[in-house]
């Protein structure tokens, strides 16, 4: 399955991760983390249901990496 996610949304997601409090990111469940990032991106972009689902899948597939980045910012 191909997830054609707009590069602007991907960049925004990683910027959100980089600029977020790492302690906050680490305390969220995978579902909460995905919902929080998706919510913030949806505030900036008008997403179709299909785009929201694709972006949620993309974020979900990157949760381990997001947590690793947050963990290394803490330590």
ABEGO torsion letter per residue (X at the ends): XBBBBBAAAAAAAAAAAAABBAAAAAABBAAAAAAAAAAAAAAABBBBAAAAAAAAAAAAAAAAAAAAAAAAAAX
